[in-house]
Amino acid sequence: MSKITLTRVVAVISMLVVVPLGLLCKKYTGFGQESIHGNCGDIFYEIFWCLFVFCLIPTRQAANRIPIFVFFFGCLVELTQAWQTPFLDLLRSHLLGKLLLGTAFDWREFPTYALGSVIGWLWLLSIMRVALGRSNR
């Protein structure tokens, strides 16, 4: 299997793990549940988008740039939550729209976006190491 194919396979498997974990964060009950509900999903959201874009551009150079792009994109999406337009409200009235666009602006989410992007970057580097290690065998 080529390095790029293996990289994409590992990234897709990673997304299949990240999405359920992000959704489960919203269902968690227990110690610190308010913090988990408010922050954990944002971290997995950023990791998911890093993995998604990496599937499209699976290079070392992209792995170093994607998390920066994803962080700023996440911040832009967060800023759009301060705008209440009929079009955005219509998109947010559906579950997928709520999950992708969010519902309410909260400046405290910016640090979790940064954390998610850093974890996403480390995840991409790990995928690159796995693919490189496998292709050298």
PEMO-V906180 format. One record per pair of residues at least 12 apart in sequence whose C-alpha atoms are under 8 Angstrom apart, sorted by sequence separation. I is the first residue (numbers start at 0). J is the second residue. If there is no record, write none. Layout:
{{I;J} {I;J}}
//
This chain:
{{24;36} {53;65} {52;65} {24;39} {25;40} {24;40} {49;65} {49;66} {21;39} {22;40} {21;40} {21;41} {49;69} {80;100} {21;42} {48;69} {80;101} {21;43} {80;102} {81;103} {20;43} {21;44} {77;100} {80;103} {81;104} {45;69} {76;100} {77;101} {80;104} {18;43} {45;70} {76;101} {79;104} {17;43} {18;44} {77;103} {78;104} {77;104} {45;73} {77;105} {17;46} {18;47} {17;47} {77;108} {14;47} {74;109} {14;50} {13;50} {14;51} {74;112} {11;50} {73;112} {10;50} {11;51} {10;51} {70;112} {10;53} {11;54} {70;113} {10;54} {7;53} {70;116} {7;54} {69;116} {6;54} {67;116} {7;57} {66;116} {6;57} {66;117} {66;119} {3;57} {66;120} {65;120} {63;120} {62;120} {62;123} {62;124} {59;124} {41;108} {45;112} {49;116} {59;127} {42;111} {46;115} {50;119} {38;108} {41;111} {42;112} {45;115} {46;116} {49;119} {53;123} {41;112} {44;115} {45;116} {49;120} {39;111} {42;114} {43;115} {46;118} {47;119} {38;111} {42;115} {46;119} {50;123} {41;115} {42;116} {45;119} {49;123} {10;123} {10;126} {9;126} {6;126} {6;127} {6;129} {6;130} {5;130} {3;130} {2;130} {2;131} {2;133} {2;134} {1;134} {0;134}}
//
